[in-house]
Amino acid sequence: MGDDWTTDRTTDHGTTGGARALTAGLLMAGWVALLWVLEGIDVATGHALDTYGISPREMSELRDVVPAAFLHSGWEHVASNSVPLLVLGFIAALAGLRRFAAVVLTIIVASGLGVWLTAPENTITLGASGVVFGLLGYLLVRGFVDRRPWDILIGVGVAVVYGSLLWGVLPTQSGVSWQGHLFGLIGGVAAAFLFRRPSARRGPDNLVTV
């Protein structure tokens, strides 16, 4: 993993913090715009894209684990995911695009597989909320894993603003995939450890044993 996996001021390509912020902002704006475009196509085609949602425990449905994260069941659904995805994704992407891509892919796979394994029969699950919960979990623990005080403060801020979302991992609302939320959250926490900074892997240089 190169230096662009860190949140230092510059990456191995010499990218400044301002340039990274611009890139992260454009990336997330494009991502959210794509979700709205796809929902427009879905509505225009009589919800034909909904067939790419995840049907549990059918081997052929494993191919839909990734596309399901980009599709929604209506305008209200995509609207509810847009702002938290934009905000949390922007913050996470500031650490570098390669790290961000690895984190997001881990979250999508974890959330999708969790749904595929545990969702009720005769259901179709789709939506970006698994990614939202994954990014939330990732940002909450990243600072502690990377041992970076600034990222810990960011995690605290994220907890204050979005911490109430964590209730969504409980099966309290009919028609909402708490499984996708829960496994997305788990995937995000796992990603914080899998893709932590190299210096955090090594541990402190002044460690003394007795």
SERO-4910 file (N, C-alpha, C, O; in steps of 0.05 Angstrom, whole numbers):
BEGIN
 pado doro    nc1    nc2    nc3   cac1   cac2   cac3    cc1    cc2    cc3    oc1    oc2    oc3
  Met    A     17    -24      0      0      0      0     18     25      0     36     27     16
  Gly    A     12     44    -18     28     67    -20     20     88      0      2     84     17
  Asp    A     34    111     -2     29    132     18      1    145     15     -8    158     33
  Asp    A    -12    141     -9    -38    154    -12    -60    140      4    -83    147      2
  Trp    A    -52    119     19    -71    106     37    -73    122     64    -89    115     81
  Thr    A    -56    142     67    -55    157     92    -70    183     89    -79    190     68
  Thr    A    -73    197    112    -86    223    111    -65    245    115    -71    266    126
  Asp    A    -40    240    107    -20    261    109    -26    283     90    -44    281     73
  Arg    A    -11    305     92    -18    329     76    -14    323     46    -29    334     30
  Thr    A      6    307     38     10    300     11     10    270      8     17    255     27
  Thr    A      4    260    -16      6    232    -22     31    226    -38     47    244    -43
  Asp    A     34    201    -46     58    194    -61     58    207    -89     78    206   -103
  His    A     35    219    -97     34    233   -122     36    263   -118     32    279   -136
  Gly    A     42    271    -93     45    299    -87     18    314    -86     18    339    -88
  Thr    A     -4    301    -82    -30    314    -82    -34    329    -56    -30    317    -35
  Thr    A    -42    354    -58    -47    370    -34    -74    363    -22    -91    351    -35
  Gly    A    -78    372      3   -104    367     16   -127    380      1   -148    369     -1
  Gly    A   -122    404    -10   -143    418    -25   -151    403    -50   -175    401    -56
  Ala    A   -131    392    -64   -137    376    -88   -152    351    -81   -170    342    -95
  Arg    A   -144    338    -58   -158    314    -50   -187    320    -43   -205    304    -49
  Ala    A   -191    342    -30   -219    350    -23   -236    354    -47   -259    346    -49
  Leu    A   -224    367    -67   -239    372    -92   -245    345   -106   -267    341   -115
  Thr    A   -225    328   -107   -229    302   -119   -251    286   -105   -268    273   -117
  Ala    A   -249    286    -78   -268    271    -62   -297    282    -66   -316    267    -68
  Gly    A   -299    309    -67   -325    321    -71   -337    314    -98   -361    308    -99
  Leu    A   -320    316   -118   -330    309   -145   -338    280   -147   -358    273   -159
  Leu    A   -322    262   -135   -328    234   -135   -355    228   -122   -371    214   -134
  Met    A   -359    239    -99   -384    233    -84   -408    247    -98   -430    235    -98
  Ala    A   -404    271   -108   -426    283   -123   -434    267   -147   -458    263   -153
  Gly    A   -414    256   -161   -419    239   -184   -433    213   -176   -451    204   -190
  Trp    A   -424    202   -154   -436    177   -144   -466    181   -138   -483    165   -146
  Val    A   -471    202   -122   -499    207   -115   -516    213   -140   -539    204   -142
  Ala    A   -505    229   -158   -519    235   -183   -525    209   -198   -547    206   -210
  Leu    A   -506    190   -198   -511    164   -212   -534    150   -199   -550    137   -214
  Leu    A   -537    150   -173   -559    137   -159   -586    148   -169   -605    133   -173
  Trp    A   -587    175   -172   -612    187   -181   -618    181   -210   -641    176   -218
  Val    A   -597    180   -226   -601    173   -255   -611    144   -257   -629    139   -272
  Leu    A   -599    126   -242   -608     98   -242   -636     95   -233   -651     79   -244
  Glu    A   -644    111   -213   -672    109   -204   -691    120   -225   -713    110   -228
  Gly    A   -682    141   -239   -698    151   -261   -702    130   -283   -724    127   -293
  Ile    A   -681    116   -289   -683     95   -309   -701     73   -299   -717     62   -314
  Asp    A   -699     66   -273   -715     46   -261   -745     53   -263   -761     36   -271
  Val    A   -752     78   -257   -779     86   -258   -789     86   -287   -812     78   -293
  Ala    A   -772     96   -305   -780     98   -334   -784     70   -346   -799     68   -366
  Thr    A   -771     50   -336   -774     23   -347   -792      5   -331   -791    -19   -333
  Gly    A   -809     17   -315   -828      1   -299   -814    -15   -277   -822    -37   -271
  His    A   -793     -3   -266   -777    -16   -244   -763    -42   -253   -761    -61   -238
  Ala    A   -754    -41   -278   -740    -64   -288   -713    -69   -274   -704    -92   -272
  Leu    A   -701    -48   -264   -675    -51   -250   -677    -64   -223   -658    -74   -212
  Asp    A   -701    -65   -212   -705    -77   -186   -698   -107   -186   -693   -119   -165
  Thr    A   -698   -119   -210   -691   -147   -212   -662   -152   -205   -654   -175   -201
  Tyr    A   -646   -131   -204   -618   -134   -197   -613   -131   -167   -591   -130   -157
  Gly    A   -635   -130   -151   -632   -132   -122   -625   -161   -114   -624   -179   -131
  Ile    A   -619   -164    -89   -609   -190    -79   -632   -207    -69   -647   -199    -51
  Ser    A   -635   -231    -81   -654   -251    -71   -638   -271    -55   -618   -282    -65
  Pro    A   -645   -276    -30   -628   -292    -12   -625   -321    -20   -643   -334    -29
  Arg    A   -600   -330    -16   -593   -358    -18   -599   -371    -46   -603   -395    -48
  Glu    A   -598   -355    -66   -599   -365    -93   -572   -359   -106   -563   -336   -108
  Met    A   -558   -380   -115   -531   -377   -124   -529   -357   -147   -509   -342   -148
  Ser    A   -548   -356   -164   -547   -338   -187   -549   -309   -178   -541   -291   -193
  Glu    A   -559   -304   -154   -562   -277   -144   -536   -265   -132   -536   -241   -126
  Leu    A   -516   -281   -129   -490   -271   -119   -479   -249   -137   -464   -232   -129
  Arg    A   -486   -251   -163   -476   -231   -182   -488   -204   -177   -478   -183   -187
  Asp    A   -510   -203   -162   -524   -177   -157   -515   -164   -132   -526   -143   -124
  Val    A   -495   -175   -118   -486   -163    -93   -476   -135    -97   -482   -117    -81
  Val    A   -461   -130   -118   -450   -103   -124   -471    -85   -136   -476    -63   -125
  Pro    A   -485    -92   -157   -505    -73   -169   -527    -66   -150   -538    -44   -152
  Ala    A   -535    -84   -132   -557    -78   -113   -551    -53    -96   -569    -39    -87
  Ala    A   -525    -48    -91   -518    -25    -74   -521      2    -88   -519     23    -76
  Phe    A   -527      1   -114   -530     26   -130   -559     31   -138   -565     50   -152
  Leu    A   -577     13   -130   -605     15   -138   -623     20   -114   -616     14    -91
  His    A   -647     31   -119   -666     38    -98   -694     32   -106   -700     27   -130
  Ser    A   -712     31    -87   -739     23    -91   -758     47    -96   -782     43    -98
  Gly    A   -747     71    -98   -764     94   -103   -749    120    -97   -727    119    -86
  Trp    A   -761    142   -104   -748    168   -100   -742    174    -70   -721    184    -63
  Glu    A   -761    167    -53   -758    172    -25   -734    156    -14   -719    165      3
  His    A   -732    131    -24   -710    114    -16   -683    125    -23   -665    127     -6
  Val    A   -680    134    -48   -654    144    -57   -648    171    -43   -625    177    -37
  Ala    A   -669    187    -38   -666    212    -24   -656    208      4   -639    224     14
  Ser    A   -666    188     18   -658    184     46   -629    175     48   -616    179     69
  Asn    A   -618    163     27   -590    154     28   -570    175     17   -546    173     23
  Ser    A   -580    194      2   -562    212    -13   -544    229      5   -520    230      1
  Val    A   -556    243     24   -541    262     41   -520    247     58   -497    255     58
  Pro    A   -528    227     74   -508    213     90   -486    200     73   -463    199     81
  Leu    A   -493    189     50   -473    178     32   -454    199     22   -430    195     22
  Leu    A   -464    222     15   -448    244      5   -429    253     27   -405    257     22
  Val    A   -439    257     51   -422    268     73   -402    248     82   -378    254     83
  Leu    A   -411    224     89   -392    203     99   -373    194     78   -349    190     84
  Gly    A   -382    192     53   -364    184     32   -343    205     27   -319    198     22
  Phe    A   -350    231     28   -331    252     24   -309    251     45   -285    253     39
  Ile    A   -317    248     70   -298    247     92   -279    223     89   -255    226     92
  Ala    A   -290    200     82   -273    176     79   -255    178     55   -232    169     56
  Ala    A   -264    191     34   -248    192      9   -224    211     12   -206    210     -4
  Leu    A   -225    229     32   -202    247     36   -177    232     43   -155    244     39
  Ala    A   -178    208     52   -155    192     59   -141    181     35   -119    168     38
  Gly    A   -152    184     11   -140    173    -13   -159    155    -28   -174    139    -15
  Leu    A   -159    156    -54   -179    142    -69   -175    112    -70   -195     97    -70
  Arg    A   -150    103    -70   -146     74    -70   -156     62    -44   -169     41    -44
  Arg    A   -149     75    -22   -159     65      4   -190     66      5   -202     47     14
  Phe    A   -201     87     -5   -230     90     -5   -243     69    -22   -263     57    -13
  Ala    A   -232     63    -45   -244     43    -63   -243     16    -49   -262      0    -51
  Ala    A   -221      9    -36   -218    -16    -22   -238    -18      1   -251    -39      5
  Val    A   -242      4     16   -260      4     38   -289      0     28   -304    -16     39
  Val    A   -297     15      7   -324     13     -3   -330    -15    -14   -351    -26    -10
  Leu    A   -311    -26    -29   -315    -53    -40   -319    -73    -18   -336    -91    -19
  Thr    A   -303    -71      3   -306    -89     26   -333    -86     39   -346   -106     46
  Ile    A   -342    -62     42   -369    -57     54   -391    -68     36   -409    -82     46
  Ile    A   -390    -63     10   -410    -73     -8   -412   -103     -7   -434   -115     -6
  Val    A   -389   -116     -8   -388   -146     -8   -398   -157     19   -414   -175     19
  Ala    A   -390   -145     41   -398   -154     67   -428   -150     71   -442   -169     80
  Ser    A   -438   -127     64   -467   -122     66   -483   -140     48   -503   -152     56
  Gly    A   -475   -142     23   -489   -159      4   -490   -188     11   -510   -201      9
  Leu    A   -467   -198     19   -466   -227     27   -482   -232     52   -495   -253     55
  Gly    A   -481   -213     71   -497   -216     95   -527   -217     89   -541   -233    100
  Val    A   -535   -200     70   -563   -201     62   -570   -227     48   -590   -240     53
  Trp    A   -552   -235     30   -556   -260     15   -559   -284     34   -575   -303     29
  Leu    A   -544   -284     56   -544   -306     74   -568   -306     94   -577   -327    102
  Thr    A   -576   -282    102   -595   -280    125   -622   -267    119   -639   -269    136
  Ala    A   -625   -255     96   -651   -241     91   -674   -262     89   -669   -285     82
  Pro    A   -698   -254     95   -721   -272     93   -725   -282     64   -718   -268     45
  Glu    A   -737   -305     62   -744   -316     35   -764   -297     21   -779   -282     33
  Asn    A   -763   -298     -6   -782   -283    -23   -780   -253    -19   -800   -239    -21
  Thr    A   -756   -244    -14   -751   -215    -12   -730   -207    -32   -713   -223    -40
  Ile    A   -730   -182    -40   -709   -170    -57   -698   -146    -43   -713   -128    -36
  Thr    A   -673   -145    -38   -660   -124    -23   -642   -107    -41   -625   -118    -56
  Leu    A   -645    -81    -40   -628    -63    -55   -626    -37    -40   -643    -31    -23
  Gly    A   -606    -21    -47   -603      5    -34   -574     10    -25   -559     -9    -21
  Ala    A   -567     35    -21   -540     43    -13   -537     46     17   -516     54     27
  Ser    A   -558     39     32   -556     43     61   -536     25     74   -524     32     95
  Gly    A   -531      1     62   -509    -16     73   -482     -2     71   -466     -4     89
  Val    A   -478     13     49   -453     29     46   -452     51     66   -432     57     78
  Val    A   -475     64     71   -476     86     90   -469     76    118   -453     88    132
  Phe    A   -480     54    126   -474     43    153   -445     33    154   -432     36    174
  Gly    A   -435     23    131   -407     14    131   -388     38    134   -368     36    149
  Leu    A   -393     59    119   -376     83    122   -378     95    150   -358    105    161
  Leu    A   -402     94    162   -405    103    189   -387     87    208   -372     98    224
  Gly    A   -389     60    206   -372     44    223   -342     48    218   -326     49    237
  Tyr    A   -335     51    193   -307     56    186   -297     82    199   -275     82    211
  Leu    A   -312    103    196   -303    129    206   -303    130    237   -287    144    249
  Leu    A   -321    115    249   -322    114    279   -297    102    291   -288    110    312
  Val    A   -285     82    277   -262     68    289   -235     74    276   -214     67    286
  Arg    A   -236     87    253   -211     91    237   -190    105    253   -166     97    253
  Gly    A   -197    126    267   -178    142    282   -164    126    303   -140    129    308
  Phe    A   -178    109    317   -167     92    338   -148     71    326   -127     65    337
  Val    A   -156     60    303   -140     39    290   -114     52    279    -93     40    282
  Asp    A   -117     75    267    -93     88    255    -77    104    275    -55    114    269
  Arg    A    -88    108    300    -75    123    321    -70    152    312    -48    163    316
  Arg    A    -91    164    301    -89    192    292   -110    208    307   -134    204    303
  Pro    A   -101    226    325   -120    242    341   -140    258    324   -164    260    331
  Trp    A   -131    269    301   -150    284    284   -173    266    274   -196    275    274
  Asp    A   -166    242    266   -186    224    256   -204    214    278   -228    208    274
  Ile    A   -194    213    303   -211    206    326   -231    228    330   -255    222    335
  Leu    A   -223    253    328   -241    276    330   -262    275    308   -286    281    313
  Ile    A   -254    268    284   -273    266    262   -294    244    269   -318    248    264
  Gly    A   -284    222    279   -302    200    287   -322    209    308   -345    201    307
  Val    A   -313    225    327   -331    235    348   -352    253    335   -376    251    342
  Gly    A   -344    270    317   -363    287    303   -383    271    287   -407    278    287
  Val    A   -374    251    273   -392    233    258   -411    220    277   -435    217    270
  Ala    A   -402    211    300   -419    198    320   -441    217    329   -464    209    333
  Val    A   -434    242    334   -454    262    343   -475    266    322   -499    268    329
  Val    A   -467    269    297   -486    275    276   -502    251    267   -527    252    263
  Tyr    A   -488    228    264   -501    205    251   -503    180    270   -512    159    261
  Gly    A   -495    183    295   -495    160    313   -523    148    316   -524    123    321
  Ser    A   -544    164    314   -571    152    318   -578    132    296   -596    116    299
  Leu    A   -564    133    274   -569    113    252   -564     85    262   -575     66    251
  Leu    A   -547     82    282   -539     55    291   -564     39    300   -562     14    301
  Trp    A   -585     52    307   -610     37    314   -620     21    290   -635      3    294
  Gly    A   -611     29    267   -620     15    243   -610    -13    239   -618    -27    221
  Val    A   -591    -21    256   -581    -49    255   -600    -68    270   -595    -92    270
  Leu    A   -620    -57    282   -640    -74    297   -664    -78    280   -672    -61    265
  Pro    A   -677   -102    282   -700   -108    266   -726    -95    277   -744   -108    287
  Thr    A   -727    -68    275   -749    -54    287   -769    -43    267   -791    -34    274
  Gln    A   -762    -43    241   -780    -31    221   -784    -51    198   -765    -60    185
  Ser    A   -809    -56    192   -816    -74    170   -809    -62    143   -812    -38    139
  Gly    A   -798    -79    126   -791    -70     99   -764    -57     97   -756    -48     75
  Val    A   -749    -55    119   -722    -44    119   -702    -66    125   -706    -81    144
  Ser    A   -681    -68    109   -662    -89    113   -642    -83    135   -621    -71    130
  Trp    A   -650    -91    159   -631    -87    181   -606   -105    177   -584    -99    187
  Gln    A   -609   -127    162   -587   -144    156   -566   -129    139   -542   -131    145
  Gly    A   -575   -115    119   -556    -99    103   -542    -78    119   -518    -73    115
  His    A   -557    -65    138   -545    -45    155   -524    -58    173   -501    -48    176
  Leu    A   -531    -80    186   -513    -93    205   -488   -103    192   -466    -98    202
  Phe    A   -491   -117    170   -467   -128    157   -451   -106    143   -426   -109    140
  Gly    A   -464    -85    134   -449    -62    124   -432    -50    146   -408    -43    141
  Leu    A   -444    -46    169   -429    -35    192   -405    -53    199   -383    -43    203
  Ile    A   -409    -79    200   -388    -98    206   -366    -96    185   -342    -96    191
  Gly    A   -374    -94    159   -355    -91    138   -338    -66    140   -314    -66    134
  Gly    A   -351    -44    148   -336    -19    152   -316    -20    174   -293    -10    171
  Val    A   -323    -32    196   -304    -35    219   -281    -53    210   -258    -47    216
  Ala    A   -288    -75    197   -267    -93    187   -248    -79    168   -224    -83    169
  Ala    A   -259    -62    150   -243    -48    131   -223    -29    145   -201    -24    135
  Ala    A   -231    -17    167   -213      1    182   -188    -14    191   -166     -2    192
  Phe    A   -191    -39    198   -168    -55    206   -153    -66    182   -128    -67    182
  Leu    A   -167    -75    161   -154    -86    138   -137    -66    123   -116    -73    112
  Phe    A   -146    -41    122   -133    -21    106   -122      2    123   -122     25    114
  Arg    A   -114     -4    147   -102     16    165    -75     25    154    -63     11    137
  Arg    A    -65     47    164    -40     58    155    -17     39    162    -18     25    182
  Pro    A      3     37    144     26     19    149     39     25    176     48      6    190
  Ser    A     42     50    184     55     56    210     38     45    233     50     38    254
  Ala    A     12     45    230     -5     33    251     -1      3    253     -4     -8    275
  Arg    A      5    -10    231     10    -39    231     35    -45    247     36    -64    262
  Arg    A     56    -28    243     81    -33    256     80    -29    286     94    -42    301
  Gly    A     64     -9    295     63     -3    323     84     18    329    100     25    312
  Pro    A     85     28    354    104     49    361    133     39    360    139     16    367
  Asp    A    151     57    351    179     49    348    193     47    375    213     34    377
  Asn    A    182     60    396    195     60    422    183     40    441    185     43    465
  Leu    A    170     19    430    158     -1    447    180    -17    462    200    -25    451
  Val    A    176    -20    489    195    -34    506    180    -57    519    159    -54    529
  Thr    A    193    -80    518    181   -104    531    198   -111    556    221   -103    558
  Val    A    185   -125    575    199   -133    599    197   -163    603    207   -173    623
***
